[in-house]
């Protein structure tokens, strides 16, 4: 399986691109150090939460990541074909 560092790099490379949450809301994000900052909320999502989510990929919905901050953003990003490629 691909390393988390490679996944995080994919996420960083897509900074500013449009993503879509499960319910259809479109958003983009910036990466500031070890935090991802979505455009549609004032929450900062820690890189460590993405690391935890990667351990349980693939995700069918947001339920498995409800304990993390911003589960709908985490799901939208990690399950996007541009991030997942053919890895999960």
C-alpha positions as CSV (number, residue, x, y, z in Angstrom):
1,X,0.0,0.0,0.0
2,X,1.1,3.6,-0.6
3,X,2.6,5.4,2.4
4,X,0.8,8.1,4.3
5,X,3.5,10.6,3.3
6,X,2.7,9.9,-0.4
7,X,-1.0,10.4,0.3
8,X,-0.4,13.6,2.1
9,X,1.7,14.9,-0.8
10,X,-1.2,14.1,-3.2
11,X,-3.5,16.1,-0.9
12,X,-1.1,19.0,-0.8
13,X,-0.7,18.9,-4.6
14,X,-4.5,19.3,-4.9
15,X,-4.7,22.4,-2.7
16,X,-7.2,24.9,-4.1
17,X,-9.0,22.3,-6.3
18,X,-12.7,21.7,-5.9
19,X,-13.9,18.7,-3.9
20,X,-17.5,17.6,-3.2
21,X,-18.8,16.2,0.1
22,X,-21.2,13.3,0.2
23,X,-24.3,15.6,0.3
24,X,-23.0,17.7,-2.6
25,X,-21.5,20.7,-1.0
26,X,-18.4,21.9,-2.9
27,X,-15.3,23.1,-1.2
28,X,-11.6,23.7,-1.6
29,X,-8.8,23.8,1.0
30,X,-5.4,25.1,1.8
31,X,-2.7,23.2,3.6
32,X,-0.9,25.1,6.4
33,X,1.9,23.0,7.8
34,X,0.2,19.9,9.3
35,X,-3.3,21.3,9.1
36,X,-5.8,21.3,6.2
37,X,-8.1,24.3,6.2
38,X,-11.4,23.8,4.2
39,X,-13.0,26.8,2.6
40,X,-16.5,26.2,3.9
41,X,-15.8,26.0,7.7
42,X,-13.6,27.5,10.3
43,X,-12.2,24.2,11.4
44,X,-8.6,23.2,10.9
45,X,-8.3,19.5,10.2
46,X,-5.1,18.0,11.6
47,X,-2.9,15.8,9.5
48,X,-3.0,13.2,12.3
49,X,-6.8,12.8,11.6
50,X,-6.1,12.0,8.0
51,X,-3.4,9.5,9.1
52,X,-5.9,7.7,11.3
53,X,-8.5,7.6,8.5
54,X,-5.9,6.1,6.1
55,X,-5.6,3.1,8.4
56,X,-9.2,2.1,7.7
57,X,-9.4,2.8,3.9
58,X,-11.5,2.4,1.8
59,X,-14.4,4.2,3.4
60,X,-18.0,3.5,2.3
61,X,-19.3,6.5,4.1
62,X,-18.4,8.9,6.9
63,X,-19.5,6.6,9.7
64,X,-16.0,5.1,10.4
65,X,-14.4,8.5,10.7
66,X,-17.1,10.2,12.8
67,X,-14.7,10.3,15.8
68,X,-12.4,12.6,13.8
69,X,-12.7,16.3,13.2
70,X,-14.4,17.1,9.8
71,X,-15.5,13.5,8.8
72,X,-17.3,14.7,5.7
73,X,-14.2,16.6,4.5
74,X,-11.9,13.6,5.3
75,X,-14.2,11.3,3.4
76,X,-14.5,13.6,0.4
77,X,-10.7,14.1,0.1
78,X,-9.5,10.6,0.7
79,X,-12.2,8.9,-1.5
80,X,-11.7,11.4,-4.4
81,X,-10.2,9.6,-7.4
82,X,-7.5,12.2,-7.6
83,X,-6.2,11.2,-4.2
84,X,-7.0,7.5,-4.1
85,X,-5.8,6.7,-7.6
86,X,-6.0,2.9,-7.8
87,X,-4.6,2.4,-4.3
88,X,-7.9,1.7,-2.4
